[in-house]
């Protein structure tokens, strides 16, 4: 009976043992089929008791290698993690090791891999660690994804900073501030746009003038780029990193930052060029206004053209102020980033240079050409062509100068609108280089420009007509007058008193008429040549000018017993001959239109901030102020030629000369007779006629 019980117990024990062996073998199969490496290591010796076959995938070594080389894992640890792993091993022996940690190894293939290790510490009945069981998982793919994500996040952040920098600079360029203030603002926003703003400084040199950040310091980490206006170098922009850089510094500059300084330099150059052209345009506007002012009384049609030109020119200036330059530098960005350009009124699109397919349209382009234009040929959608446009910029922006912008103008063949385009090669989200274009509608600006050119042609034609008139006046008109005068004088010498008194009177009329006609032609010739035959402006002493005029009029002055009083007159840059003509006309008029008392002529000069005011005051008969504008018009007289000689052109010549010097002339007068006053009273009384004119201190 006892033997039977023992047999049963042995049989049951055998069954339990077989069951355990089955479960063990099943567990081993599960462990061997796992993708993660599973191991057991004895402590404190550090000898592997079990290593799963996944060790070959995770470390590159068979389990037998681990059994034979207990320190293999230490040898495989990446140098960067040796100290970290040693510290964690000490923590393990002191029962402080974390349940999971990550580290990097050198795989048997030489490849760097990231691993995640989860541990379970096995203790004996006394609480002493006797073994460690763990699972090692290859997380290299996850780590790479995390690094790529972090890098992409950093790249997007850097690109946003760069775009903000370019937007701010573009906004500054249209604030109406001076070039110096604009460059100072640019200098201040450059450092925050680079990858190490705390160690970045900048300097911009325009000509011989330098603009620097506070605490500017040059270093070996240096990046420079020329600032150009057209093909001419106008200055240079320089970016520096301080010599002491952070430990994670990977190189002097990112590739995108090389493009950023290129974009900054381009905007600064365009802004300087724009301001200079704006100044030139303003000077031209003033010049055209002066020309039109000279011609307004000769031709009403030219006056209308001039007014239209002024209006169009003002509109052109306003549109130029509204024009914004958008930089094309967009690297490693996707369609979501390009959507930022939907808020821009200019056309922006991206095209494949090989297939000519449209890859991106901003909202302005979609509104014009439709939302279904993507993947269609750009030359078909934009120009209505069946083949690529002959003016396509692909060969320029993808040639030896790849990376530089190409700016050009063209007229759209469908809409006939004019556009100013800026093309550049950029890298698309799939890594391919594509063509990026920014196009601004300049149709109104072009139309204004064409009208201005037509206006200039009309003005040029008018000047030629005026010169032809001067030629006719100086040759074709004077020659017959000289003959009439000569033959009339012969008649007077030969037949005076021979025929009768009426014949003598007729001959005098003819002689007098020929003299007046000759004077009139000479005055007209002088009037027409004020602008076309004027001399260069040189420094002239007005005291000497008045003295020369007094010498020329000495006989008239003595006959009228006139007295000329002057104060200290200035030295200015003028056409000396023409200014002498002004003083001679005004002094002659003061003598001609004298009252019954001897003429007293006061000539004074008063200095103002930007000009000199000249006064020619007499005590003559004066004039009615209702004619104050009329007397400066050609052929306008207030008296008959029998009362006072003259052609009525003298004051018109004075007005034209003063306006050529960018000055003004006007008159004030009291109509009356001073004959009842004594000479002293008449001289002290502020009556008669007062002529005023101005001459700027600096004449353009």
C-alpha positions in Angstrom: 0.0 0.0 0.0 2.9 2.3 0.8 4.6 1.4 -2.4 1.5 2.3 -4.3 1.4 5.8 -2.7 5.1 6.3 -3.5 4.5 5.4 -7.1 1.6 7.8 -7.4 3.7 10.6 -5.8 6.5 9.9 -8.2 4.2 9.8 -11.2 2.6 13.1 -10.1 6.0 14.6 -9.6 7.0 13.5 -13.1 3.9 15.1 -14.5 4.5 18.3 -12.7 8.1 18.4 -13.9 7.0 17.7 -17.5 4.5 20.5 -17.1 7.2 22.9 -15.8 9.5 21.9 -18.6 6.8 22.6 -21.1 6.1 26.0 -19.7 9.8 26.8 -19.5 10.4 25.9 -23.1 7.3 27.9 -24.1 8.6 30.9 -22.2 12.0 30.5 -23.8 10.4 30.4 -27.2 8.5 33.6 -26.4 11.7 35.3 -25.2 13.7 34.2 -28.3 11.0 35.4 -30.6 10.8 38.9 -29.0 12.2 41.8 -31.0 13.7 43.3 -27.9 16.8 41.9 -26.2 16.0 40.2 -22.9 18.7 39.3 -20.4 19.5 38.2 -16.9 22.8 39.2 -15.2 24.2 37.9 -11.9 25.4 40.5 -9.3 27.8 41.7 -8.3 30.0 39.7 -10.8 28.1 41.1 -13.8 28.0 37.8 -15.6 25.2 37.2 -18.1 23.1 34.2 -17.2 20.7 34.6 -20.1 20.7 36.7 -23.3 17.9 36.4 -25.9 18.7 36.1 -29.6 17.5 39.7 -30.3 21.0 40.7 -29.1 22.2 40.2 -32.6 19.7 42.8 -34.0 20.1 45.2 -31.0 23.9 45.1 -30.5 25.1 43.1 -33.5 26.5 40.3 -31.4 25.2 36.7 -30.8 24.3 35.8 -27.2 27.4 33.6 -26.9 29.6 36.7 -27.3 27.9 38.2 -24.2 28.4 35.0 -22.2 32.1 34.9 -23.0 32.6 38.7 -22.6 30.8 40.1 -19.6 32.1 43.7 -20.2 31.0 43.7 -23.9 28.2 46.2 -23.2 30.6 48.6 -21.6 32.8 48.4 -24.7 29.8 49.1 -26.9 28.7 52.2 -25.0 29.1 55.4 -27.1 31.9 57.6 -25.7 29.4 60.3 -24.9 27.6 58.0 -22.4 30.5 56.2 -20.8 30.4 58.3 -17.6 26.6 58.2 -17.6 26.6 54.4 -17.8 29.3 54.0 -15.1 27.3 56.2 -12.8 24.1 54.2 -13.4 26.0 50.9 -12.7 27.1 52.3 -9.4 23.5 53.3 -8.7 22.5 49.7 -9.6 24.9 48.2 -7.0 23.6 50.7 -4.4 20.0 49.9 -5.2 19.4 53.3 -6.7 19.2 52.5 -10.4 16.1 53.9 -12.2 13.7 51.4 -13.7 14.4 52.7 -17.3 17.0 54.9 -19.0 18.2 55.7 -22.5 21.7 55.7 -23.9 23.6 55.5 -27.1 25.9 52.6 -28.4 28.2 51.8 -31.3 26.6 48.8 -33.1 28.9 46.1 -34.4 28.3 47.5 -37.9 29.7 50.8 -36.7 26.4 52.6 -36.7 25.3 54.7 -33.8 22.1 53.5 -32.2 19.8 54.7 -29.3 18.6 52.1 -26.8 16.0 52.1 -24.0 16.7 49.8 -21.1 14.1 48.7 -18.5 15.5 46.8 -15.4 14.1 44.7 -12.6 16.4 44.2 -9.6 16.3 40.7 -8.1 17.2 40.5 -4.4 17.7 37.5 -2.0 15.9 36.9 1.3 18.2 39.4 3.0 17.4 42.2 0.5 20.8 42.1 -1.2 20.8 42.5 -5.0 21.8 39.2 -6.6 20.7 39.7 -10.2 19.2 42.1 -12.7 16.7 41.2 -15.4 16.0 43.7 -18.2 14.6 44.4 -21.6 16.7 46.5 -24.1 14.7 48.2 -26.9 16.2 49.8 -30.1 14.7 53.3 -30.2 16.9 54.7 -32.9 14.1 55.4 -35.3 12.1 57.2 -32.6 15.1 59.2 -31.6 15.8 60.2 -35.2 12.2 61.3 -35.6 12.4 63.3 -32.5 15.7 65.0 -33.7 14.1 65.7 -37.1 11.1 67.1 -35.3 13.2 69.3 -33.1 15.4 70.4 -36.0 12.3 71.2 -38.1 10.8 73.2 -35.2 14.1 75.1 -34.9 14.3 75.6 -38.7 10.7 76.9 -38.8 11.4 79.2 -35.9 14.6 80.5 -37.6 12.7 81.0 -40.9 9.9 83.0 -39.1 12.6 85.2 -37.5 14.2 85.8 -40.8 10.8 86.5 -42.5 9.9 88.9 -39.7 13.3 90.6 -40.2 12.7 91.1 -43.9 9.1 92.3 -43.4 10.3 94.9 -40.8 13.0 96.2 -43.1 10.5 96.4 -45.9 8.1 98.4 -43.7 10.9 100.7 -42.6 11.8 101.5 -46.2 8.4 103.1 -46.7 8.1 105.0 -43.4 9.3 108.3 -45.0 12.4 108.3 -42.7 15.9 109.4 -43.7 18.4 106.9 -45.1 20.5 107.2 -41.9 17.5 106.5 -39.6 16.4 103.6 -41.9 19.9 102.0 -41.7 20.1 102.4 -37.9 16.8 100.6 -37.5 18.0 97.8 -39.8 21.2 97.5 -37.7 19.1 97.0 -34.5 16.8 94.2 -35.9 19.6 92.1 -37.5 21.0 90.3 -34.3 17.6 89.0 -33.1 17.1 87.4 -36.5 20.2 85.2 -36.4 20.7 81.8 -34.6 22.8 83.3 -31.7 21.3 86.7 -31.2 23.2 87.3 -27.9 26.6 87.0 -29.6 25.6 88.6 -33.0 26.5 92.2 -34.0 26.3 94.0 -37.3 27.8 96.9 -39.2 26.6 98.6 -42.4 29.0 100.8 -44.4 27.5 103.2 -47.0 30.3 105.1 -48.8 32.7 106.3 -46.1 30.0 106.3 -43.3 29.7 103.3 -40.9 26.7 102.3 -38.8 27.3 99.8 -36.0 25.5 98.0 -33.2 26.2 99.1 -29.7 29.3 97.2 -28.4 30.2 96.2 -32.0 33.2 93.9 -32.2 34.7 92.2 -35.3 35.6 88.5 -35.1 36.8 85.6 -37.1 33.2 84.4 -37.4 32.5 87.0 -40.1 30.0 87.2 -43.0 29.9 90.1 -45.5 27.7 91.0 -48.5 27.9 93.9 -50.9 25.0 96.4 -51.1 24.4 97.1 -54.7 22.4 99.7 -56.7 22.0 98.1 -60.1 25.5 96.8 -60.9 27.3 99.4 -58.8 28.5 98.7 -55.3 27.0 101.2 -52.8 28.2 99.7 -49.6 28.7 96.6 -47.5 26.9 94.8 -44.7 28.9 92.7 -42.2 27.6 90.2 -39.6 29.9 89.0 -36.8 29.6 86.3 -34.1 31.7 86.9 -31.0 34.8 84.8 -30.7 33.5 82.9 -27.7 30.6 80.7 -29.0 28.3 78.2 -27.2 29.4 74.6 -26.9 26.7 73.5 -29.3 27.9 75.8 -32.0 27.9 73.9 -35.2 29.6 76.3 -37.6 29.9 80.0 -38.5 26.6 80.5 -40.2 23.5 78.6 -41.4 22.9 78.5 -45.1 19.6 80.2 -44.6 21.5 83.1 -42.8 23.7 83.5 -45.9 20.5 84.0 -47.9 19.1 86.3 -45.1 22.0 88.7 -45.3 21.7 88.6 -49.1 18.0 89.6 -48.8 18.8 92.4 -46.3 21.5 93.8 -48.5 19.1 93.7 -51.5 16.3 95.5 -49.7 18.8 98.1 -48.3 20.2 98.7 -51.8 16.7 99.0 -53.3 15.6 101.4 -50.6 18.7 103.7 -51.1 18.2 103.5 -54.9 14.5 104.3 -54.4 15.2 107.3 -52.2 17.8 108.7 -54.7 15.5 108.2 -57.6 12.7 109.8 -55.6 15.0 112.8 -55.0 15.9 112.9 -58.7 12.3 112.7 -59.7 11.5 115.6 -57.3 14.2 117.7 -58.8 13.0 116.9 -62.3 9.5 117.8 -61.3 10.7 121.2 -60.1 12.6 121.6 -63.4 9.6 120.8 -65.5 7.4 123.1 -63.4 9.9 125.9 -64.2 9.9 125.1 -67.9 6.1 125.0 -68.0 5.9 128.3 -66.1 8.0 129.9 -68.8 5.8 128.6 -71.6 2.3 128.9 -70.0 1.5 132.3 -71.5 2.7 131.3 -75.0 0.6 128.2 -75.4 -2.6 127.2 -73.5 -2.3 123.6 -74.8 1.1 123.3 -73.1 -0.3 124.7 -69.9 -2.9 122.0 -69.9 -0.2 119.3 -70.5 1.9 120.8 -67.7 -1.0 120.6 -65.2 -1.7 117.0 -66.3 1.9 116.2 -65.9 2.1 117.6 -62.4 -1.0 115.6 -61.3 0.4 112.4 -62.9 3.8 113.0 -61.3 2.2 113.4 -57.8 0.2 110.2 -58.4 3.5 108.5 -59.4 5.2 109.6 -56.2 2.3 108.4 -54.1 2.3 105.0 -55.8 6.1 104.8 -55.4 5.6 105.4 -51.7 3.0 102.6 -51.5 5.2 100.1 -53.4 6.7 97.4 -51.2 9.5 95.1 -51.9 8.9 91.5 -51.0 12.0 89.2 -50.6 11.8 85.8 -52.3 14.1 84.0 -49.9 12.0 81.0 -48.7 14.1 77.9 -48.0 12.8 74.4 -46.8 9.3 75.7 -46.4 6.0 74.0 -47.3 2.6 75.2 -48.8 1.4 76.1 -45.3 4.3 78.5 -44.9 3.7 80.0 -48.3 0.1 80.8 -47.3 1.5 83.7 -45.4 1.8 85.5 -48.7 -2.0 85.4 -49.2 -2.2 88.8 -47.4 0.1 90.4 -50.0 -1.6 92.4 -52.9 1.2 91.5 -55.4 1.1 88.3 -57.4 3.3 85.5 -56.0 3.6 82.1 -57.6 6.0 79.1 -57.8 6.7 77.1 -60.9 8.6 73.9 -61.7 11.5 75.0 -64.1 11.5 71.6 -65.9 7.8 71.1 -66.5 6.7 74.7 -66.2 3.8 73.5 -63.9 2.4 76.0 -61.4 3.1 74.6 -57.9 1.7 77.6 -55.9 -0.5 80.6 -56.4 -1.2 83.2 -53.7 -4.6 84.7 -53.2 -4.0 87.6 -55.6 -2.9 85.3 -58.3 -5.8 82.9 -57.7 -8.3 85.9 -57.9 -6.8 86.8 -61.3 -6.2 83.4 -63.0 -8.5 81.1 -61.0 -8.2 78.6 -58.3 -7.8 75.6 -60.7 -4.5 76.8 -62.1 -2.3 74.5 -60.1 -0.4 71.8 -62.1 -1.1 73.7 -65.3 1.6 75.3 -67.5 2.6 78.7 -66.4 3.0 80.0 -70.0 -0.5 78.8 -70.9 -2.3 80.3 -67.8 -0.3 83.5 -67.5 0.4 84.4 -71.1 -2.0 82.3 -73.2 1.0 80.7 -75.1 1.4 77.2 -76.4 5.1 77.1 -75.7 7.4 78.6 -73.0 7.8 82.3 -73.0 11.0 83.7 -74.8 11.6 86.0 -71.8 11.5 83.2 -69.2 14.2 83.7 -66.5 14.9 80.0 -65.9 18.3 80.1 -67.6 19.3 83.2 -65.5 18.2 82.2 -62.0 19.4 78.5 -62.4 22.7 79.4 -64.1 26.0 80.4 -62.6 24.4 83.2 -60.6 21.9 80.8 -58.9 20.8 82.3 -55.6 20.6 85.8 -56.9 17.4 87.6 -57.8 16.5 88.7 -61.3 14.3 91.9 -61.5 12.7 92.7 -64.8 9.6 94.4 -66.3 7.2 93.1 -69.0 3.8 93.6 -70.4 1.3 90.7 -70.0 0.2 89.5 -73.5 -3.3 88.8 -72.4 -4.3 91.7 -70.0 -1.7 94.2 -71.5 -0.9 95.1 -67.8 2.7 96.0 -66.9 4.4 94.1 -64.1 7.7 94.5 -62.3 8.9 90.9 -61.5 11.5 89.6 -59.1 12.5 85.9 -59.8 14.7 83.7 -57.7 15.6 80.0 -57.4 14.4 78.5 -54.0 14.3 74.9 -52.6 10.8 73.5 -52.6 9.4 71.3 -49.7 10.4 68.1 -51.7 14.0 69.4 -52.0 13.8 70.4 -55.6 14.9 73.8 -56.8 11.9 75.8 -58.2 11.3 79.3 -59.6 9.7 81.8 -57.1 8.3 85.0 -58.6 6.9 88.2 -57.1 5.1 90.4 -59.6 3.8 93.9 -58.9 1.3 95.7 -61.1 3.0 98.9 -62.4 0.6 99.6 -65.2 -0.4 103.1 -64.0 3.2 103.9 -63.3 4.2 102.9 -66.8 1.3 104.8 -68.4 2.4 107.9 -66.4 5.9 107.4 -67.5 4.9 107.2 -71.2 2.8 110.4 -70.8 5.8 112.1 -69.2 8.0 111.1 -72.1 5.4 112.6 -74.5 5.2 115.8 -72.5 9.0 116.1 -72.6 8.9 115.7 -76.4 6.3 118.4 -76.6 8.5 120.7 -74.4 11.5 119.9 -76.5 9.6 120.8 -79.7 8.4 124.0 -78.1 12.0 125.0 -77.2 13.1 124.3 -80.8 10.3 126.6 -82.0 11.4 129.3 -79.6 15.0 129.0 -80.8 13.8 129.2 -84.4 11.9 132.3 -83.5 15.0 133.8 -82.0 16.9 133.0 -85.3 14.2 134.6 -87.4 14.1 137.7 -85.1 17.9 138.1 -85.2 18.3 137.6 -89.0 15.2 137.6 -91.2 13.4 140.5 -89.4 16.3 142.8 -88.6 17.8 142.8 -92.1 14.6 144.4 -93.8 14.4 146.9 -91.0 18.0 148.0 -91.5 17.3 148.5 -95.2 14.2 150.5 -94.5 16.0 152.7 -92.0 19.1 153.2 -94.2 17.0 154.1 -97.3 14.8 156.4 -95.2 17.8 158.2 -93.9 19.1 158.6 -97.5 15.7 160.1 -98.5 15.9 162.5 -95.6 19.4 163.7 -96.4 18.7 164.0 -100.2 15.1 165.3 -100.3 14.6 167.1 -97.0 13.0 170.5 -97.8 12.9 169.6 -101.6 9.3 168.2 -101.8 7.3 169.8 -99.1 6.8 169.7 -95.3 4.4 166.8 -95.4 7.0 164.6 -97.2 9.5 165.5 -94.5 7.0 164.6 -91.8 6.3 161.2 -93.5 10.0 160.4 -93.7 10.3 161.2 -90.0 7.4 158.8 -89.3 9.0 156.1 -91.3 12.4 156.5 -89.5 10.7 156.6 -86.1 8.6 153.5 -86.9 11.7 151.6 -88.1 13.6 152.5 -84.9 10.7 151.3 -82.7 10.3 148.2 -84.8 14.1 147.5 -84.5 14.0 148.1 -80.7 10.9 145.8 -80.5 12.7 143.0 -82.4 15.8 143.3 -80.2 13.7 143.2 -77.0 11.9 140.2 -78.3 15.2 138.5 -79.1 16.5 139.3 -75.6 13.3 137.9 -74.1 13.5 134.6 -76.0 17.1 134.1 -75.1 16.8 134.5 -71.3 16.6 130.8 -70.8 18.2 129.4 -74.0 21.3 131.7 -74.2 21.9 132.3 -70.5 25.4 132.0 -69.1 26.6 129.8 -66.2 26.1 131.2 -62.7 29.2 132.6 -61.1 29.9 134.6 -58.0 29.2 138.3 -58.6 29.4 141.4 -56.4 26.0 143.3 -56.7 27.7 146.5 -55.6 29.9 146.3 -58.8 26.8 145.3 -60.9 25.0 148.5 -59.8 28.1 150.6 -60.4 28.4 149.2 -64.0 24.7 150.0 -64.7 25.2 153.5 -63.3 28.1 154.0 -65.7 26.0 152.7 -68.6 23.2 155.2 -67.7 25.4 158.1 -66.8 24.0 160.4 -69.5 20.4 159.7 -68.5 21.2 160.1 -64.8 22.9 163.5 -65.4 20.1 164.8 -67.6 17.4 163.8 -65.0 19.6 165.0 -62.1 18.9 161.6 -60.6 20.5 160.4 -57.4 21.1 156.7 -56.7 21.6 155.5 -53.1 22.7 152.0 -52.2 23.5 150.1 -49.0 26.0 147.2 -48.8 24.9 144.6 -51.4 25.8 140.9 -51.2 27.9 138.6 -53.4 25.8 135.8 -55.0 26.1 133.2 -57.7 24.1 134.5 -60.7 24.2 135.2 -64.5 25.9 138.6 -64.1 24.9 139.9 -67.5 21.2 139.1 -67.0 21.2 140.6 -63.4 22.8 143.8 -64.9 19.9 143.9 -67.4 17.4 143.7 -64.5 18.9 146.6 -62.6 19.3 148.6 -65.9 15.6 148.2 -66.7 14.4 149.1 -63.2 16.7 152.1 -62.8 15.8 153.3 -66.4 12.1 153.0 -65.5 12.6 155.0 -62.3 14.3 157.8 -64.4 11.8 157.6 -67.3 8.7 157.8 -65.0 10.0 160.6 -62.8 7.9 163.3 -61.3 8.7 167.0 -61.4 11.3 166.6 -58.7 14.7 165.0 -59.4 14.6 161.2 -59.1 15.9 159.6 -55.9 16.4 155.9 -56.3 17.2 153.7 -53.2 18.6 150.3 -53.8 18.6 148.0 -50.7 19.2 144.3 -49.9 17.8 142.4 -46.9 19.1 139.0 -45.9 16.6 136.2 -45.1 17.2 132.6 -44.1 17.2 131.2 -47.6 17.3 134.2 -49.9 18.2 137.9 -50.4 15.4 140.5 -50.9 16.3 143.4 -53.2 14.4 146.7 -53.1 14.5 149.4 -55.9 12.4 152.4 -54.5 11.8 155.6 -56.4 9.9 158.9 -55.9 8.3 158.9 -59.4 4.8 159.2 -60.6 3.8 155.8 -59.3 1.1 153.6 -60.8 -2.3 152.2 -60.2 -2.0 148.9 -58.3 -4.8 147.3 -60.3 -2.1 146.9 -63.0 0.5 145.3 -60.7 0.4 142.0 -62.6 -0.2 143.4 -66.1 3.0 145.4 -66.2 5.1 142.1 -66.2 3.3 140.8 -69.3 4.9 141.1 -72.7 3.7 144.1 -74.8 1.7 145.5 -71.9 2.0 149.3 -71.4 0.2 151.7 -69.1 1.1 154.7 -71.3 1.1 155.5 -75.0 4.4 155.5 -76.9 4.0 159.3 -77.4 4.0 159.8 -73.7 6.8 157.4 -72.8 9.1 155.5 -75.2 9.5 151.8 -74.9 8.4 148.4 -76.3 6.5 147.1 -73.2 8.9 144.1 -72.9 11.4 145.3 -70.4 9.6 144.2 -67.2 8.6 140.9 -68.8 12.4 140.3 -69.4 13.1 141.2 -65.8 10.5 138.7 -64.6 11.9 135.9 -66.8 15.4 136.5 -65.7 14.5 136.5 -62.0 12.5 133.3 -62.4 15.5 131.7 -64.2 17.3 132.4 -60.9 14.5 130.7 -58.9 13.3 134.0 -57.5 10.2 136.2 -57.6 9.6 139.8 -58.6 6.7 142.1 -57.7 5.8 145.8 -57.4 4.1 148.2 -54.9 3.2 151.7 -55.7 1.3 154.9 -54.8 -0.2 156.9 -57.6 0.4 160.6 -57.2 2.4 163.7 -57.9 5.2 164.8 -55.6 5.9 168.0 -57.4 4.3 170.0 -54.6 6.8 168.7 -52.1 10.3 170.0 -51.6 13.2 167.8 -52.8 14.0 166.8 -49.2 10.4 165.9 -48.5 10.0 164.0 -51.7 13.2 162.0 -51.0 12.1 161.1 -47.4 8.5 160.2 -48.3 7.8 156.5 -49.1 5.9 157.0 -52.3 6.3 156.4 -56.0 7.1 152.9 -57.1 8.8 150.0 -55.2 10.1 147.0 -57.1 11.1 143.9 -55.1 12.8 140.7 -56.2 14.4 137.8 -54.5 17.5 135.7 -55.3 18.0 132.4 -53.4 21.3 132.0 -51.5 21.8 128.6 -53.2 20.5 128.3 -56.8 20.0 124.8 -58.1 
